[in-house]
Amino acid sequence: MTNNLFTTNPFNSDDEFGDDKLHEECGVFAVFGRNEAAALTALGLHSLQHRGTEGAGVITNDGLNFHQHKAMGKVGDNFNSPDVIEKLPGYAAIGHNRYSTAGKKGVLNIQPFCAELSFGNFALAHNGNFTNAKKMRQELVNRGCIFQSTMDTEILFQLVAQSRAATVPEKLAEALKQVEGASSIVAMDDKNVYGVRDPYGVRPLVLGKLGESEYVLASETCALDIISAEFIRDIEPGEMVILNETGVHSSYPFPKQSQRFCIFEHVYFARPDSVLDGRHVYEVRKSIGRELAKESPVEADLVSPVPDSGVPAAIGYAAQTGLPFEFGIIRNHYVGRTFIEPTDHIRNLGVKLKHNANTASVKGKRVILVDDSIVRGTTSKKIVQMMKDAGATEVHMRIASPPTTNSCFYGVDTPEQDKLMAHKHNIQEMCEMIGADSLAFISIDGLYRSVGEQARNNNTPQFCDACFTGEYPIRIQDSGIEAKATTDKAA
Ligand code: SF4
């Protein structure tokens, strides 16, 4: 039997060489008003692949029919041929990058979903997770619904199909009121493209413009940049926008809630060249490094990132301390799917396929290593050992997020809580387990300062930070976790 050592989902597999990171589940993209909508959507999805590479799908509308192409694997491998794009004519399109957590793998679970409903064609794609999916799915099955996939997104699609509301926006809003959780949605009917963000605004969604009456929706601004679209604004929490021939129409069909954007988007998920809620991600990450240096200084000779995600924070840490910034670790960007018979010897070499020590930088040096997070701790341990094997005399780990003590239920792939190193161990224990000379995490208030707040408002936190604090802003019905009430929940 041959085992695949490299899968796209390290937490849903026995992957020994998984990168031990949290993973964003999905990216969404939509275009209205341009005849090359399919090609633009493929480009947009290409720039959102850090949010998911397991599969991608595009559905277009040419005014008469919907056309679709979905495939497992990377966008560049599946939307690179003129034949594929020519089979996707239309002036409007929606697209989706998938990273599976909710639902199994396979092409049936690739979004967008599309069908002819009572009111015409309808397509839908979603970034996030519904936290009452199990209950809603059972209710729908009891009502006679037949599901084609195991995706929670299909629940929303079925609710739209069953809605008796008069208009499509009303049907979509009615369906969304029945699901709980995090969702940034793009959808399309015969005449319109829709974008919706859940009332807490957990996941991002932005609006851009290509030309007169030509609009774009995307998970992040980096997907606007690739097609030279102008950034207009973030879609607001609880907002629904409709893009059509008469422009952009906005409404707020949901009860207002206190905003809880995912703070981990700033730490790790989003691309550093994106702008989230007016904040440049790259600058926020450098600020995190500066705060970390102020909170947890240590005598050393150089600062090195764990590439690539630790780079901006390490730059900030080095700038704050005046220590040299060096690449003590070189990342191999060409690790892909590889089939190797796993022996213990090969398994132990695994981490070097992705990272290798840069001996010239670290030999005989006291090294501060900056990483974005510690999840299970397996990679941290191997990287510290790699530094020591390369001759580093001391290795001090500095982490650009607070300890990850809780799982995410809002669209991020996390191991079960008891597999999170920080859930079971205190910082001193973690330091000993990974073999570092010291270990420090940024404080939760330091993280809030880095994103421009004075501190965390403990009554009404400005962000979702549940994976660090355990305070879930939205109840997780399927797991029995209740939301922590906040003081300014508006009616
Ligand atoms: Fe983001 Fe963590 Fe909240 Fe999930 S639990 S939405 S990863 S801050």
Residues whose N, C-alpha, C, O or C-beta is under 5 A from the ligand:
A	BS01	SF4	C262 I263 F264 S407 C408 F409 Y410 V412 C464 D465 A466 C467
